[in-house]
Amino acid sequence: MVRFVVLFPVWLLAGFGLLFAPFARPAVDRGTALLVEVSALLVRVLGGQATAQSDMLRNPASGFSIRVMDTCNASNVTVLLWAAILAFPAPWPAKGKGLAAGTAAIHVVNLLRIVSLFYLGQVSKEWFEIAHLYMWESLIVLFTLVIFWLWVQHTYRSALRDT
């Protein structure tokens, strides 16, 4: 427990430091642009109208748009998950699997978040703000914590089977 309490904030600071480091910004920005492109594609597959322009998801018919910013790209919760997994005492192969699967799950849920907010914003600006700032923000952090908890349970059970 002491190891986790010491290492978690270290990994968290390292993750956020890396995320905001000038040399990492182009990769973060490209990742955000890719997220917006995939979101636009998903909206079109669902029958809607959307275009991607860098970090902007826009409906060309109505002119409605949303900007996907740093925390909206799930970078913050990804760093949170990575810090927790890296700080947890587990074998490196288990950590690698947890990092890969957890990151993928977070980004799938975040994609659903962006698309749902894009649709909701075109219906009600008030509900968009509530969903964006309170509901989805809380849900994605909770989802990240649940992913970590499930990974810990799986890792613990695997360790018991191996002994």
C-alpha atoms as an extended CHARMM CRD file, in Angstrom:
* protein
*
       163  EXT
         1         1  MET       CA              0.0000000000        0.0000000000        0.0000000000  PROA      1               0.0000000000
         2         2  VAL       CA              2.8170000000        2.4020000000        0.8900000000  PROA      2               0.0000000000
         3         3  ARG       CA              4.4870000000        1.6700000000       -2.4520000000  PROA      3               0.0000000000
         4         4  PHE       CA              1.2950000000        2.5860000000       -4.3080000000  PROA      4               0.0000000000
         5         5  VAL       CA              0.7490000000        5.7700000000       -2.2800000000  PROA      5               0.0000000000
         6         6  VAL       CA              4.3000000000        6.9040000000       -3.0490000000  PROA      6               0.0000000000
         7         7  LEU       CA              4.4620000000        5.8550000000       -6.7090000000  PROA      7               0.0000000000
         8         8  PHE       CA              0.9750000000        6.9150000000       -7.8210000000  PROA      8               0.0000000000
         9         9  PRO       CA              1.5570000000       10.6870000000       -7.4910000000  PROA      9               0.0000000000
        10        10  VAL       CA              5.0160000000       10.2990000000       -9.0540000000  PROA      10              0.0000000000
        11        11  TRP       CA              3.5570000000        8.5310000000      -12.1110000000  PROA      11              0.0000000000
        12        12  LEU       CA              0.6770000000       11.0180000000      -12.2080000000  PROA      12              0.0000000000
        13        13  LEU       CA              3.0150000000       14.0240000000      -12.2410000000  PROA      13              0.0000000000
        14        14  ALA       CA              5.2450000000       12.3450000000      -14.8240000000  PROA      14              0.0000000000
        15        15  GLY       CA              2.2390000000       11.6030000000      -17.0270000000  PROA      15              0.0000000000
        16        16  PHE       CA              0.8530000000       15.1150000000      -16.9000000000  PROA      16              0.0000000000
        17        17  GLY       CA              4.3240000000       16.5670000000      -17.3050000000  PROA      17              0.0000000000
        18        18  LEU       CA              4.8130000000       14.4950000000      -20.4400000000  PROA      18              0.0000000000
        19        19  LEU       CA              1.3420000000       15.3450000000      -21.7030000000  PROA      19              0.0000000000
        20        20  PHE       CA              2.0520000000       19.0690000000      -21.5140000000  PROA      20              0.0000000000
        21        21  ALA       CA              5.7060000000       18.9550000000      -22.5510000000  PROA      21              0.0000000000
        22        22  PRO       CA              6.3160000000       21.0450000000      -25.6840000000  PROA      22              0.0000000000
        23        23  PHE       CA              7.8610000000       18.1120000000      -27.5660000000  PROA      23              0.0000000000
        24        24  ALA       CA              4.7460000000       15.9800000000      -26.9170000000  PROA      24              0.0000000000
        25        25  ARG       CA              2.1880000000       18.6090000000      -27.9780000000  PROA      25              0.0000000000
        26        26  PRO       CA              2.2520000000       17.7180000000      -31.7020000000  PROA      26              0.0000000000
        27        27  ALA       CA              1.4440000000       14.0730000000      -30.8980000000  PROA      27              0.0000000000
        28        28  VAL       CA             -1.3510000000       15.0780000000      -28.5080000000  PROA      28              0.0000000000
        29        29  ASP       CA             -2.7820000000       17.4730000000      -31.1000000000  PROA      29              0.0000000000
        30        30  ARG       CA             -2.6250000000       14.7910000000      -33.8220000000  PROA      30              0.0000000000
        31        31  GLY       CA             -4.3750000000       12.3610000000      -31.4850000000  PROA      31              0.0000000000
        32        32  THR       CA             -7.1110000000       14.9070000000      -30.8180000000  PROA      32              0.0000000000
        33        33  ALA       CA             -7.5220000000       15.5790000000      -34.5540000000  PROA      33              0.0000000000
        34        34  LEU       CA             -7.7810000000       11.8230000000      -35.1990000000  PROA      34              0.0000000000
        35        35  LEU       CA            -10.4240000000       11.5420000000      -32.4780000000  PROA      35              0.0000000000
        36        36  VAL       CA            -12.4260000000       14.3300000000      -34.1490000000  PROA      36              0.0000000000
        37        37  GLU       CA            -12.1030000000       12.6320000000      -37.5640000000  PROA      37              0.0000000000
        38        38  VAL       CA            -13.3250000000        9.3030000000      -36.1720000000  PROA      38              0.0000000000
        39        39  SER       CA            -16.1700000000       11.1150000000      -34.3830000000  PROA      39              0.0000000000
        40        40  ALA       CA            -17.2210000000       12.7940000000      -37.6450000000  PROA      40              0.0000000000
        41        41  LEU       CA            -17.1040000000        9.4430000000      -39.4230000000  PROA      41              0.0000000000
        42        42  LEU       CA            -19.2420000000        7.8310000000      -36.7210000000  PROA      42              0.0000000000
        43        43  VAL       CA            -21.7900000000       10.6590000000      -36.9310000000  PROA      43              0.0000000000
        44        44  ARG       CA            -21.9970000000       10.1720000000      -40.7120000000  PROA      44              0.0000000000
        45        45  VAL       CA            -22.3660000000        6.3920000000      -40.3110000000  PROA      45              0.0000000000
        46        46  LEU       CA            -25.2490000000        7.0770000000      -37.9240000000  PROA      46              0.0000000000
        47        47  GLY       CA            -26.9300000000        9.2280000000      -40.5830000000  PROA      47              0.0000000000
        48        48  GLY       CA            -25.8970000000       12.6570000000      -39.3520000000  PROA      48              0.0000000000
        49        49  GLN       CA            -23.8380000000       15.3670000000      -40.9560000000  PROA      49              0.0000000000
        50        50  ALA       CA            -20.3810000000       16.1410000000      -39.6070000000  PROA      50              0.0000000000
        51        51  THR       CA            -17.0120000000       17.3380000000      -40.7610000000  PROA      51              0.0000000000
        52        52  ALA       CA            -13.7070000000       17.3650000000      -38.9270000000  PROA      52              0.0000000000
        53        53  GLN       CA            -11.4290000000       20.3670000000      -38.9810000000  PROA      53              0.0000000000
        54        54  SER       CA             -8.4570000000       19.8590000000      -36.6710000000  PROA      54              0.0000000000
        55        55  ASP       CA            -10.0360000000       19.8640000000      -33.1890000000  PROA      55              0.0000000000
        56        56  MET       CA            -13.4810000000       21.0470000000      -34.4050000000  PROA      56              0.0000000000
        57        57  LEU       CA            -16.4340000000       18.7480000000      -35.0640000000  PROA      57              0.0000000000
        58        58  ARG       CA            -18.9310000000       20.6650000000      -37.1830000000  PROA      58              0.0000000000
        59        59  ASN       CA            -22.3690000000       20.1060000000      -38.6680000000  PROA      59              0.0000000000
        60        60  PRO       CA            -22.1120000000       21.7910000000      -42.0940000000  PROA      60              0.0000000000
        61        61  ALA       CA            -25.9070000000       22.0550000000      -42.4250000000  PROA      61              0.0000000000
        62        62  SER       CA            -26.6240000000       23.8440000000      -39.1410000000  PROA      62              0.0000000000
        63        63  GLY       CA            -23.2220000000       25.3840000000      -38.4550000000  PROA      63              0.0000000000
        64        64  PHE       CA            -23.1750000000       23.8500000000      -34.9750000000  PROA      64              0.0000000000
        65        65  SER       CA            -19.6980000000       22.8610000000      -33.8130000000  PROA      65              0.0000000000
        66        66  ILE       CA            -17.8520000000       21.6390000000      -30.7790000000  PROA      66              0.0000000000
        67        67  ARG       CA            -14.1510000000       21.9380000000      -30.0550000000  PROA      67              0.0000000000
        68        68  VAL       CA            -12.4300000000       18.9110000000      -28.5600000000  PROA      68              0.0000000000
        69        69  MET       CA             -9.9380000000       20.2590000000      -26.0350000000  PROA      69              0.0000000000
        70        70  ASP       CA             -7.2180000000       18.5290000000      -24.0280000000  PROA      70              0.0000000000
        71        71  THR       CA             -9.3590000000       17.0160000000      -21.2950000000  PROA      71              0.0000000000
        72        72  CYS       CA            -12.1060000000       16.1900000000      -23.7980000000  PROA      72              0.0000000000
        73        73  ASN       CA             -9.6820000000       13.8920000000      -25.6290000000  PROA      73              0.0000000000
        74        74  ALA       CA             -9.5310000000       11.5950000000      -22.5590000000  PROA      74              0.0000000000
        75        75  SER       CA             -5.8690000000       12.3990000000      -21.9570000000  PROA      75              0.0000000000
        76        76  ASN       CA             -6.4840000000       13.2200000000      -18.3040000000  PROA      76              0.0000000000
        77        77  VAL       CA             -8.2230000000        9.9400000000      -17.4540000000  PROA      77              0.0000000000
        78        78  THR       CA             -5.7130000000        7.9850000000      -19.5380000000  PROA      78              0.0000000000
        79        79  VAL       CA             -2.9000000000        9.4700000000      -17.4460000000  PROA      79              0.0000000000
        80        80  LEU       CA             -4.9020000000        8.6460000000      -14.2990000000  PROA      80              0.0000000000
        81        81  LEU       CA             -5.2940000000        5.0010000000      -15.3510000000  PROA      81              0.0000000000
        82        82  TRP       CA             -1.6650000000        4.6570000000      -16.4190000000  PROA      82              0.0000000000
        83        83  ALA       CA             -0.4090000000        6.1240000000      -13.1290000000  PROA      83              0.0000000000
        84        84  ALA       CA             -2.5820000000        3.7490000000      -11.1150000000  PROA      84              0.0000000000
        85        85  ILE       CA             -1.5700000000        0.6620000000      -13.1020000000  PROA      85              0.0000000000
        86        86  LEU       CA              2.1200000000        1.5550000000      -13.1470000000  PROA      86              0.0000000000
        87        87  ALA       CA              2.1100000000        2.1960000000       -9.3770000000  PROA      87              0.0000000000
        88        88  PHE       CA              0.3370000000       -1.0550000000       -8.5660000000  PROA      88              0.0000000000
        89        89  PRO       CA              2.5960000000       -3.9850000000       -7.6450000000  PROA      89              0.0000000000
        90        90  ALA       CA              1.9690000000       -6.3890000000      -10.5180000000  PROA      90              0.0000000000
        91        91  PRO       CA              4.0630000000       -8.1760000000      -13.1440000000  PROA      91              0.0000000000
        92        92  TRP       CA              4.9980000000       -6.0680000000      -16.1730000000  PROA      92              0.0000000000
        93        93  PRO       CA              3.1250000000       -8.2820000000      -18.6750000000  PROA      93              0.0000000000
        94        94  ALA       CA             -0.0700000000       -7.7880000000      -16.6370000000  PROA      94              0.0000000000
        95        95  LYS       CA              0.5670000000       -4.0470000000      -16.5140000000  PROA      95              0.0000000000
        96        96  GLY       CA              1.0590000000       -3.9620000000      -20.2990000000  PROA      96              0.0000000000
        97        97  LYS       CA             -2.2380000000       -5.7680000000      -20.8970000000  PROA      97              0.0000000000
        98        98  GLY       CA             -4.0230000000       -3.4620000000      -18.4520000000  PROA      98              0.0000000000
        99        99  LEU       CA             -2.5820000000       -0.3450000000      -20.0500000000  PROA      99              0.0000000000
       100       100  ALA       CA             -3.5350000000       -1.4610000000      -23.5680000000  PROA      100             0.0000000000
       101       101  ALA       CA             -7.0310000000       -2.7500000000      -22.7930000000  PROA      101             0.0000000000
       102       102  GLY       CA             -7.8550000000        0.0670000000      -20.3810000000  PROA      102             0.0000000000
       103       103  THR       CA             -6.6770000000        2.7800000000      -22.7520000000  PROA      103             0.0000000000
       104       104  ALA       CA             -8.7080000000        1.2880000000      -25.6030000000  PROA      104             0.0000000000
       105       105  ALA       CA            -11.8340000000        1.0430000000      -23.4310000000  PROA      105             0.0000000000
       106       106  ILE       CA            -11.4750000000        4.6430000000      -22.2410000000  PROA      106             0.0000000000
       107       107  HSD       CA            -11.1170000000        5.9190000000      -25.7940000000  PROA      107             0.0000000000
       108       108  VAL       CA            -14.1320000000        3.9640000000      -27.0500000000  PROA      108             0.0000000000
       109       109  VAL       CA            -16.2700000000        5.4390000000      -24.2560000000  PROA      109             0.0000000000
       110       110  ASN       CA            -14.8330000000        8.8870000000      -24.9520000000  PROA      110             0.0000000000
       111       111  LEU       CA            -15.7530000000        8.5300000000      -28.6220000000  PROA      111             0.0000000000
       112       112  LEU       CA            -19.3390000000        7.7820000000      -27.5750000000  PROA      112             0.0000000000
       113       113  ARG       CA            -19.1660000000       10.7880000000      -25.2500000000  PROA      113             0.0000000000
       114       114  ILE       CA            -18.1320000000       13.1720000000      -28.0320000000  PROA      114             0.0000000000
       115       115  VAL       CA            -20.7150000000       11.8860000000      -30.5060000000  PROA      115             0.0000000000
       116       116  SER       CA            -23.5090000000       12.0230000000      -27.9280000000  PROA      116             0.0000000000
       117       117  LEU       CA            -22.5290000000       15.5710000000      -26.9450000000  PROA      117             0.0000000000
       118       118  PHE       CA            -22.4160000000       16.5830000000      -30.6080000000  PROA      118             0.0000000000
       119       119  TYR       CA            -25.9960000000       15.3890000000      -31.0710000000  PROA      119             0.0000000000
       120       120  LEU       CA            -27.1810000000       16.7840000000      -27.7290000000  PROA      120             0.0000000000
       121       121  GLY       CA            -25.6590000000       20.1970000000      -28.4270000000  PROA      121             0.0000000000
       122       122  GLN       CA            -27.7740000000       20.5240000000      -31.5400000000  PROA      122             0.0000000000
       123       123  VAL       CA            -30.9430000000       19.9080000000      -29.5280000000  PROA      123             0.0000000000
       124       124  SER       CA            -30.3470000000       21.8130000000      -26.2990000000  PROA      124             0.0000000000
       125       125  LYS       CA            -27.4560000000       24.0430000000      -25.3220000000  PROA      125             0.0000000000
       126       126  GLU       CA            -28.4580000000       23.8440000000      -21.6400000000  PROA      126             0.0000000000
       127       127  TRP       CA            -28.5110000000       20.0370000000      -21.5790000000  PROA      127             0.0000000000
       128       128  PHE       CA            -25.2610000000       19.9830000000      -23.5330000000  PROA      128             0.0000000000
       129       129  GLU       CA            -23.5630000000       22.0350000000      -20.8010000000  PROA      129             0.0000000000
       130       130  ILE       CA            -24.9630000000       19.8430000000      -18.0130000000  PROA      130             0.0000000000
       131       131  ALA       CA            -24.0260000000       16.6310000000      -19.8110000000  PROA      131             0.0000000000
       132       132  HSD       CA            -20.5980000000       17.9220000000      -20.7990000000  PROA      132             0.0000000000
       133       133  LEU       CA            -19.4900000000       19.4780000000      -17.5220000000  PROA      133             0.0000000000
       134       134  TYR       CA            -21.1430000000       17.1890000000      -14.9910000000  PROA      134             0.0000000000
       135       135  MET       CA            -22.5970000000       13.9440000000      -16.2770000000  PROA      135             0.0000000000
       136       136  TRP       CA            -19.9850000000       12.7920000000      -18.8070000000  PROA      136             0.0000000000
       137       137  GLU       CA            -17.0480000000       14.1470000000      -16.8340000000  PROA      137             0.0000000000
       138       138  SER       CA            -18.1210000000       12.1850000000      -13.7630000000  PROA      138             0.0000000000
       139       139  LEU       CA            -18.9720000000        9.0790000000      -15.7790000000  PROA      139             0.0000000000
       140       140  ILE       CA            -15.6380000000        8.9110000000      -17.5810000000  PROA      140             0.0000000000
       141       141  VAL       CA            -13.6720000000        9.3090000000      -14.3360000000  PROA      141             0.0000000000
       142       142  LEU       CA            -15.8620000000        6.6510000000      -12.6960000000  PROA      142             0.0000000000
       143       143  PHE       CA            -15.4160000000        4.3880000000      -15.7300000000  PROA      143             0.0000000000
       144       144  THR       CA            -11.6360000000        4.8000000000      -15.4470000000  PROA      144             0.0000000000
       145       145  LEU       CA            -11.7260000000        3.8410000000      -11.7800000000  PROA      145             0.0000000000
       146       146  VAL       CA            -13.8740000000        0.7980000000      -12.5780000000  PROA      146             0.0000000000
       147       147  ILE       CA            -11.3910000000       -0.2630000000      -15.2700000000  PROA      147             0.0000000000
       148       148  PHE       CA             -8.5780000000       -0.0380000000      -12.7360000000  PROA      148             0.0000000000
       149       149  TRP       CA            -10.5710000000       -1.9720000000      -10.1460000000  PROA      149             0.0000000000
       150       150  LEU       CA            -11.4330000000       -4.7180000000      -12.6790000000  PROA      150             0.0000000000
       151       151  TRP       CA             -7.7910000000       -4.9230000000      -13.7320000000  PROA      151             0.0000000000
       152       152  VAL       CA             -6.6690000000       -5.2380000000      -10.0990000000  PROA      152             0.0000000000
       153       153  GLN       CA             -9.2260000000       -8.0180000000       -9.5190000000  PROA      153             0.0000000000
       154       154  HSD       CA             -8.1400000000       -9.8590000000      -12.6680000000  PROA      154             0.0000000000
       155       155  THR       CA             -4.4450000000       -9.4770000000      -11.7950000000  PROA      155             0.0000000000
       156       156  TYR       CA             -5.0310000000      -10.6840000000       -8.2430000000  PROA      156             0.0000000000
       157       157  ARG       CA             -7.0090000000      -13.7340000000       -9.4200000000  PROA      157             0.0000000000
       158       158  SER       CA             -4.3400000000      -14.5740000000      -12.0050000000  PROA      158             0.0000000000
       159       159  ALA       CA             -1.6450000000      -14.3840000000       -9.3340000000  PROA      159             0.0000000000
       160       160  LEU       CA             -3.6460000000      -16.7520000000       -7.0920000000  PROA      160             0.0000000000
       161       161  ARG       CA             -4.0520000000      -19.2570000000       -9.9530000000  PROA      161             0.0000000000
       162       162  ASP       CA             -0.3420000000      -19.1600000000      -10.7100000000  PROA      162             0.0000000000
       163       163  THR       CA              0.6760000000      -20.0240000000       -7.1400000000  PROA      163             0.0000000000
